[in-house]
């Protein structure tokens, strides 16, 4: 954790959030999850830039990027032997007090994550209820902000598991594709990768952006495109991409098995996670 | 806090939530705010019943009502001299571990609360983006659940203050009335009190319900009714009602001053908070 800009390391079992902190009482803050590979955190500048954007949008004067980097370095000072997930949590802090709460943690990757990356995922589409343009017109709906208020995202995941699936693709009220609860959706039509526009209020995915930046040199075109569930069924490949799991191929969508695509090894190589 | 069903009291400055607890990291849990008057918590059964419904909907096996009541009694064992707010927070607990985290706090009422109860509030209407029927069809959107993921509710409050107002009435995508970020909306047409239906995904307001239950014997009729902002402008009285602030009269709506109503003392008396 960061206290007055200084790093303080505590045992994982030691509580760190006050009962009056607005993260546990109101989900009021922002977070990022980074993959640690061979002891090195990936895409640190992209994650810290998004965390800064989230904090600014929420009106939280959080740590500087240099302070976050000191926290990351301290968390990784002891060698991490396997791949791990590093989480950064920024809270508005204790209600009524100045300042903020800034916490970092490192955890091993779950077996589920590794299995889903390797073998793909069964996905259901669930409506997020909002028309695709609702959040762009209403900044208080926190479109594009990776906030700590993720109860709906987690409830959607539970709904997916109740239906025998692993994960979710949210759709808008009109049936347009949005994103996963913790991932971006990418699909291939021929040798073109597509993803929905951030004007729908979805997060700007750091892994989706890295994948698209690497796609051109590898011979793949990229497009930002409003898509539908029908287009996913017809696509040549569908993935949920995120920082920790990487590109997980969607092998079943709303109960219909998809034919595996031979693009997945390339997409995973381009994300740098595989 | 409750630990294995036993009450443990800690100093308010002592951190109580782990960095891996799903309340601070994901807003994954539920809460209630109770008013304490003359040392006595109000509407305990109604709040504990709603907390139980929230926990069940979230799939969190929280404390029993008897355990919560022991926590409340312990928190109020030392006399509370002025009115206070007692908060109960239930978290899904530490990620990957069985169990939950259950916390209670007692704080003095803010000066703002007392001023708003006495002098009324300026309110702006903000869209919550959802069609009025979106949440009833999609339980993962957590309609009717008082979850810890309140970042949108707080952001709406900041938006109101940026516009020079005190509070918000959320509307649906079609412009129907929903609720405040931390309150129910009630309006009077003649001697009839109206409030929107819970089928819109709003919370069942414990104070609104207590007010409506007390209204009949006091000569006021009550109705559950989809309403519009235009109907609020035309109403004979408008209030945001909640457990801690009670009935706060809306004295300005979207920048238009409302004529004060002489119903407010009666409405406040019927809520038992004034």
Interface residues (C-beta under 8 A of the other chain):
Chain A: X1 X12 X13 X14 X15 X16 X17 X18 X19 X20 X21 X22 X23 X24 X25 X26 X27 X28 X29 X31 X58 X59 X87 X89 X91 X96 X103 X105 X107 X110 X126 X127 X128 X129 X130 X131 X134 X135 X137 X138 X139 X140 X141 X142 X145 X147 X148 X149 X150 X151 X152 X153 X154 X155 X156 X158 X159 X173
Chain B: X1 X12 X13 X14 X15 X16 X17 X18 X19 X20 X21 X22 X23 X24 X25 X26 X27 X28 X29 X31 X58 X59 X87 X89 X91 X96 X103 X105 X107 X110 X126 X127 X128 X129 X130 X131 X134 X135 X137 X138 X139 X140 X141 X142 X145 X147 X148 X149 X150 X151 X152 X153 X154 X155 X156 X158 X159 X173
